[in-house]
């Protein structure tokens, strides 16, 4: 693997209140080129209010939604 750039899939500094903490465990690039990053989001890393979020990039990681 070669690292060609770096950045944020989610910038937690811009997320308000109880959804600030994110825990990423994997990244997946599909045959189509889409990159998927699942994560757990909550008020803290192990908080009971956490939920699952999947962000995707269709432009090699330049933008995320």
N, CA, C and O atoms as a printed pandas DataFrame, in Angstrom:
     atom_number atom_name residue_name chain_id  residue_number  x_coord  y_coord  z_coord
0              1         N          UNK        A               1    0.842   -1.163    0.000
1              2        CA          UNK        A               1    0.000    0.000    0.000
2              3         C          UNK        A               1    0.891    1.230    0.000
3              4         O          UNK        A               1    1.897    1.285    0.707
4              5         N          UNK        A               2    0.513    2.209   -0.796
5              6        CA          UNK        A               2    1.190    3.498   -0.823
6              7         C          UNK        A               2    0.241    4.573   -0.340
7              8         O          UNK        A               2   -0.888    4.658   -0.823
8              9         N          UNK        A               3    0.663    5.383    0.588
9             10        CA          UNK        A               3   -0.139    6.515    1.055
10            11         C          UNK        A               3    0.156    7.683    0.128
11            12         O          UNK        A               3    1.301    8.118    0.003
12            13         N          UNK        A               4   -0.895    8.189   -0.523
13            14        CA          UNK        A               4   -0.705    9.273   -1.481
14            15         C          UNK        A               4   -1.219   10.614   -0.953
15            16         O          UNK        A               4   -0.890   11.663   -1.506
16            17         N          UNK        A               5   -2.028   10.585    0.118
17            18        CA          UNK        A               5   -2.561   11.812    0.698
18            19         C          UNK        A               5   -3.123   11.470    2.060
19            20         O          UNK        A               5   -3.237   10.294    2.406
20            21         N          UNK        A               6   -3.471   12.466    2.829
21            22        CA          UNK        A               6   -4.101   12.241    4.118
22            23         C          UNK        A               6   -5.102   13.341    4.379
23            24         O          UNK        A               6   -4.990   14.436    3.828
24            25         N          UNK        A               7   -6.096   13.051    5.231
25            26        CA          UNK        A               7   -7.131   14.020    5.545
26            27         C          UNK        A               7   -8.136   13.412    6.493
27            28         O          UNK        A               7   -7.828   12.435    7.175
28            29         N          UNK        A               8   -9.334   13.970    6.550
29            30        CA          UNK        A               8  -10.379   13.529    7.448
30            31         C          UNK        A               8  -11.578   12.989    6.680
31            32         O          UNK        A               8  -12.038   13.616    5.726
32            33         N          UNK        A               9  -12.089   11.823    7.091
33            34        CA          UNK        A               9  -13.387   11.362    6.601
34            35         C          UNK        A               9  -14.475   12.107    7.358
35            36         O          UNK        A               9  -15.499   12.475    6.784
36            37         N          UNK        A              10  -14.249   12.329    8.663
37            38        CA          UNK        A              10  -15.130   13.135    9.510
38            39         C          UNK        A              10  -14.238   14.025   10.363
39            40         O          UNK        A              10  -13.346   13.522   11.046
40            41         N          UNK        A              11  -14.456   15.321   10.340
41            42        CA          UNK        A              11  -13.712   16.247   11.186
42            43         C          UNK        A              11  -14.540   16.481   12.447
43            44         O          UNK        A              11  -15.471   17.286   12.439
44            45         N          UNK        A              12  -14.204   15.780   13.528
45            46        CA          UNK        A              12  -14.989   15.827   14.764
46            47         C          UNK        A              12  -15.034   17.225   15.381
47            48         O          UNK        A              12  -15.947   17.525   16.151
48            49         N          UNK        A              13  -14.071   18.079   15.057
49            50        CA          UNK        A              13  -14.098   19.450   15.584
50            51         C          UNK        A              13  -15.302   20.228   15.076
51            52         O          UNK        A              13  -15.691   21.227   15.681
52            53         N          UNK        A              14  -15.893   19.791   13.983
53            54        CA          UNK        A              14  -17.045   20.505   13.423
54            55         C          UNK        A              14  -18.379   19.869   13.827
55            56         O          UNK        A              14  -19.439   20.374   13.456
56            57         N          UNK        A              15  -18.334   18.765   14.584
57            58        CA          UNK        A              15  -19.555   18.050   14.981
58            59         C          UNK        A              15  -19.963   18.509   16.377
59            60         O          UNK        A              15  -19.144   18.471   17.296
60            61         N          UNK        A              16  -21.225   18.948   16.559
61            62        CA          UNK        A              16  -21.648   19.449   17.859
62            63         C          UNK        A              16  -21.990   18.337   18.870
63            64         O          UNK        A              16  -22.358   17.221   18.505
64            65         N          UNK        A              17  -21.854   18.690   20.132
65            66        CA          UNK        A              17  -22.344   17.915   21.267
66            67         C          UNK        A              17  -22.108   16.427   21.307
67            68         O          UNK        A              17  -20.969   15.972   21.194
68            69         N          UNK        A              18  -23.193   15.647   21.469
69            70        CA          UNK        A              18  -23.069   14.225   21.777
70            71         C          UNK        A              18  -22.646   13.338   20.607
71            72         O          UNK        A              18  -22.633   12.114   20.737
72            73         N          UNK        A              19  -22.305   13.929   19.483
73            74        CA          UNK        A              19  -21.849   13.107   18.349
74            75         C          UNK        A              19  -20.398   13.411   17.980
75            76         O          UNK        A              19  -19.986   13.193   16.840
76            77         N          UNK        A              20  -19.634   13.909   18.932
77            78        CA          UNK        A              20  -18.254   14.335   18.661
78            79         C          UNK        A              20  -17.259   13.199   18.589
79            80         O          UNK        A              20  -16.317   13.265   17.800
80            81         N          UNK        A              21  -17.437   12.158   19.387
81            82        CA          UNK        A              21  -16.443   11.079   19.448
82            83         C          UNK        A              21  -16.718   10.050   18.352
83            84         O          UNK        A              21  -17.846    9.580   18.203
84            85         N          UNK        A              22  -15.690    9.706   17.592
85            86        CA          UNK        A              22  -15.817    8.729   16.509
86            87         C          UNK        A              22  -14.749    7.660   16.660
87            88         O          UNK        A              22  -13.597    7.962   16.971
88            89         N          UNK        A              23  -15.132    6.418   16.440
89            90        CA          UNK        A              23  -14.194    5.295   16.516
90            91         C          UNK        A              23  -14.243    4.549   15.192
91            92         O          UNK        A              23  -15.266    3.955   14.852
92            93         N          UNK        A              24  -13.151    4.576   14.445
93            94        CA          UNK        A              24  -13.058    3.930   13.139
94            95         C          UNK        A              24  -12.334    2.598   13.289
95            96         O          UNK        A              24  -11.315    2.514   13.974
96            97         N          UNK        A              25  -12.853    1.577   12.661
97            98        CA          UNK        A              25  -12.185    0.280   12.773
98            99         C          UNK        A              25  -11.774   -0.301   11.420
99           100         O          UNK        A              25  -10.997   -1.255   11.371
100          101         N          UNK        A              26  -12.276    0.252   10.342
101          102        CA          UNK        A              26  -11.933   -0.321    9.037
102          103         C          UNK        A              26  -12.201    0.691    7.919
103          104         O          UNK        A              26  -12.818    1.737    8.119
104          105         N          UNK        A              27  -11.711    0.330    6.747
105          106        CA          UNK        A              27  -11.956    1.118    5.533
106          107         C          UNK        A              27  -12.076    0.122    4.385
107          108         O          UNK        A              27  -11.370   -0.886    4.361
108          109         N          UNK        A              28  -12.958    0.396    3.444
109          110        CA          UNK        A              28  -13.191   -0.550    2.350
110          111         C          UNK        A              28  -13.282    0.215    1.024
111          112         O          UNK        A              28  -14.061    1.159    0.894
112          113         N          UNK        A              29  -12.487   -0.201    0.059
113          114        CA          UNK        A              29  -12.587    0.376   -1.287
114          115         C          UNK        A              29  -13.296   -0.643   -2.178
115          116         O          UNK        A              29  -12.824   -1.768   -2.341
116          117         N          UNK        A              30  -14.427   -0.246   -2.750
117          118        CA          UNK        A              30  -15.214   -1.123   -3.609
118          119         C          UNK        A              30  -14.626   -1.165   -5.016
119          120         O          UNK        A              30  -13.826   -0.304   -5.383
120          121         N          UNK        A              31  -15.020   -2.165   -5.804
121          122        CA          UNK        A              31  -14.560   -2.267   -7.193
122          123         C          UNK        A              31  -14.892   -1.016   -7.998
123          124         O          UNK        A              31  -14.181   -0.675   -8.943
124          125         N          UNK        A              32  -15.970   -0.336   -7.625
125          126        CA          UNK        A              32  -16.379    0.888   -8.319
126          127         C          UNK        A              32  -15.464    2.072   -8.014
127          128         O          UNK        A              32  -15.523    3.095   -8.695
128          129         N          UNK        A              33  -14.608    1.932   -6.980
129          130        CA          UNK        A              33  -13.745    3.028   -6.553
130          131         C          UNK        A              33  -14.275    3.764   -5.341
131          132         O          UNK        A              33  -13.539    4.526   -4.714
132          133         N          UNK        A              34  -15.547    3.552   -4.996
133          134        CA          UNK        A              34  -16.123    4.175   -3.812
134          135         C          UNK        A              34  -15.407    3.667   -2.568
135          136         O          UNK        A              34  -15.138    2.473   -2.441
136          137         N          UNK        A              35  -15.102    4.580   -1.654
137          138        CA          UNK        A              35  -14.477    4.222   -0.383
138          139         C          UNK        A              35  -15.525    4.339    0.719
139          140         O          UNK        A              35  -16.185    5.370    0.845
140          141         N          UNK        A              36  -15.676    3.285    1.515
141          142        CA          UNK        A              36  -16.611    3.276    2.637
142          143         C          UNK        A              36  -15.823    3.227    3.940
143          144         O          UNK        A              36  -14.863    2.465    4.065
144          145         N          UNK        A              37  -16.229    4.040    4.907
145          146        CA          UNK        A              37  -15.610    4.045    6.228
146          147         C          UNK        A              37  -16.726    3.959    7.276
147          148         O          UNK        A              37  -17.416    4.944    7.536
148          149         N          UNK        A              38  -16.898    2.772    7.874
149          150        CA          UNK        A              38  -17.876    2.659    8.963
150          151         C          UNK        A              38  -17.243    3.145   10.261
151          152         O          UNK        A              38  -16.039    2.984   10.465
152          153         N          UNK        A              39  -18.045    3.735   11.133
153          154        CA          UNK        A              39  -17.521    4.166   12.425
154          155         C          UNK        A              39  -18.637    4.151   13.463
155          156         O          UNK        A              39  -19.823    4.101   13.135
156          157         N          UNK        A              40  -18.222    4.197   14.712
157          158        CA          UNK        A              40  -19.148    4.328   15.835
158          159         C          UNK        A              40  -19.065    5.771   16.295
159          160         O          UNK        A              40  -17.973    6.299   16.506
160          161         N          UNK        A              41  -20.224    6.414   16.453
161          162        CA          UNK        A              41  -20.267    7.826   16.833
162          163         C          UNK        A              41  -21.067    7.975   18.119
163          164         O          UNK        A              41  -22.146    7.397   18.247
164          165         N          UNK        A              42  -20.553    8.737   19.063
165          166        CA          UNK        A              42  -21.248    8.983   20.326
166          167         C          UNK        A              42  -20.611   10.126   21.085
167          168         O          UNK        A              42  -19.742   10.819   20.557
168          169         N          UNK        A              43  -21.040   10.328   22.329
169          170        CA          UNK        A              43  -20.504   11.432   23.119
170          171         C          UNK        A              43  -19.096   11.134   23.621
171          172         O          UNK        A              43  -18.310   12.056   23.836
172          173         N          UNK        A              44  -18.768    9.857   23.811
173          174        CA          UNK        A              44  -17.407    9.418   24.106
174          175         C          UNK        A              44  -17.175    8.115   23.360
175          176         O          UNK        A              44  -18.114    7.539   22.810
176          177         N          UNK        A              45  -15.936    7.645   23.334
177          178        CA          UNK        A              45  -15.607    6.442   22.571
178          179         C          UNK        A              45  -16.453    5.231   22.968
179          180         O          UNK        A              45  -16.853    4.457   22.098
180          181         N          UNK        A              46  -16.734    5.051   24.258
181          182        CA          UNK        A              46  -17.470    3.879   24.730
182          183         C          UNK        A              46  -18.832    4.242   25.330
183          184         O          UNK        A              46  -19.360    3.486   26.146
184          185         N          UNK        A              47  -19.398    5.360   24.950
185          186        CA          UNK        A              47  -20.659    5.822   25.542
186          187         C          UNK        A              47  -21.842    4.941   25.133
187          188         O          UNK        A              47  -21.829    4.354   24.051
188          189         N          UNK        A              48  -22.869    4.842   25.992
189          190        CA          UNK        A              48  -24.055    4.052   25.645
190          191         C          UNK        A              48  -24.915    4.702   24.557
191          192         O          UNK        A              48  -25.803    4.047   24.011
192          193         N          UNK        A              49  -24.673    5.959   24.235
193          194        CA          UNK        A              49  -25.486    6.637   23.219
194          195         C          UNK        A              49  -24.872    6.547   21.819
195          196         O          UNK        A              49  -25.290    7.273   20.917
196          197         N          UNK        A              50  -23.889    5.668   21.627
197          198        CA          UNK        A              50  -23.243    5.544   20.322
198          199         C          UNK        A              50  -24.126    4.865   19.285
199          200         O          UNK        A              50  -25.025    4.095   19.622
200          201         N          UNK        A              51  -23.855    5.160   18.027
201          202        CA          UNK        A              51  -24.549    4.491   16.919
202          203         C          UNK        A              51  -23.580    4.326   15.752
203          204         O          UNK        A              51  -22.481    4.879   15.762
204          205         N          UNK        A              52  -23.994    3.570   14.760
205          206        CA          UNK        A              52  -23.144    3.275   13.610
206          207         C          UNK        A              52  -23.403    4.277   12.493
207          208         O          UNK        A              52  -24.547    4.623   12.197
208          209         N          UNK        A              53  -22.321    4.733   11.882
209          210        CA          UNK        A              53  -22.400    5.655   10.753
210          211         C          UNK        A              53  -21.460    5.128    9.666
211          212         O          UNK        A              53  -20.373    4.639    9.973
212          213         N          UNK        A              54  -21.866    5.224    8.421
213          214        CA          UNK        A              54  -20.986    4.869    7.309
214          215         C          UNK        A              54  -20.851    6.098    6.423
215          216         O          UNK        A              54  -21.845    6.630    5.929
216          217         N          UNK        A              55  -19.614    6.546    6.227
217          218        CA          UNK        A              55  -19.386    7.670    5.315
218          219         C          UNK        A              55  -18.781    7.120    4.025
219          220         O          UNK        A              55  -18.103    6.093    4.037
220          221         N          UNK        A              56  -19.031    7.807    2.920
221          222        CA          UNK        A              56  -18.521    7.337    1.634
222          223         C          UNK        A              56  -17.880    8.468    0.861
223          224         O          UNK        A              56  -18.230    9.639    1.005
224          225         N          UNK        A              57  -16.930    8.072    0.037
225          226        CA          UNK        A              57  -16.290    9.000   -0.893
226          227         C          UNK        A              57  -16.304    8.354   -2.264
227          228         O          UNK        A              57  -15.932    7.190   -2.416
228          229         N          UNK        A              58  -16.730    9.105   -3.251
229          230        CA          UNK        A              58  -16.731    8.609   -4.631
230          231         C          UNK        A              58  -15.644    9.283   -5.474
231          232         O          UNK        A              58  -15.571    9.087   -6.687
232          233         N          UNK        A              59  -14.793   10.088   -4.804
233          234        CA          UNK        A              59  -13.740   10.802   -5.527
234          235         C          UNK        A              59  -12.365   10.567   -4.885
235          236         O          UNK        A              59  -11.578   11.498   -4.710
236          237         N          UNK        A              60  -12.100    9.317   -4.544
237          238        CA          UNK        A              60  -10.808    8.894   -3.987
238          239         C          UNK        A              60  -10.479    9.572   -2.672
239          240         O          UNK        A              60   -9.303    9.776   -2.367
240          241         N          UNK        A              61  -11.485    9.928   -1.882
241          242        CA          UNK        A              61  -11.268   10.489   -0.562
242          243         C          UNK        A              61  -11.137   11.989   -0.494
243          244         O          UNK        A              61  -10.843   12.526    0.574
244          245         N          UNK        A              62  -11.343   12.690   -1.597
245          246        CA          UNK        A              62  -11.254   14.153   -1.554
246          247         C          UNK        A              62  -12.432   14.765   -0.801
247          248         O          UNK        A              62  -12.262   15.735   -0.062
248          249         N          UNK        A              63  -13.630   14.198   -0.987
249          250        CA          UNK        A              63  -14.817   14.662   -0.263
250          251         C          UNK        A              63  -15.551   13.456    0.301
251          252         O          UNK        A              63  -15.432   12.346   -0.218
252          253         N          UNK        A              64  -16.319   13.683    1.375
253          254        CA          UNK        A              64  -17.043   12.625    2.082
254          255         C          UNK        A              64  -18.464   13.040    2.338
255          256         O          UNK        A              64  -18.764   14.218    2.530
256          257         N          UNK        A              65  -19.353   12.037    2.338
257          258        CA          UNK        A              65  -20.762   12.318    2.715
258          259         C          UNK        A              65  -21.300   11.143    3.488
259          260         O          UNK        A              65  -22.458   11.156    3.904
